[in-house]
Amino acid sequence: MIASDLVRAAVAMLFILTVKEHSPWLLYLLSGLLMFASPYFTSGRAAILPSITTPKELHTANSLTQTTQWTTITLGPWPRV
């Protein structure tokens, strides 16, 4: 999980290169790399969640995880002014 997150952080930092250079191929490449590394983190998080919560808290933890994920997916692409 940590290795996957470090890879995702490095790839996300490379998106800075796309600010000045308008290279669609670089956006596609970085997006693909980011999506390739994400399932390893997501499955690791899902596997460890029952170990770090009590059975009573598991439903709330899963709900918070999904709510956070879908909120960032929804709000992430909105343009900033």
Sequence and secondary structure as in RCSB ss.txt:
>XXXX:A:sequence
MIASDLVRAAVAMLFILTVKEHSPWLLYLLSGLLMFASPYFTSGRAAILPSITTPKELHTANSLTQTTQWTTITL
GPWPRV
>XXXX:A:secstr
 HHHHHHHHHHHHHTTHHHHS  HHHHHHHHHHHHHHHHHHHHHHHHHHHHHS HHHHHHHHHHHHHHHHHHHHH
TTS   
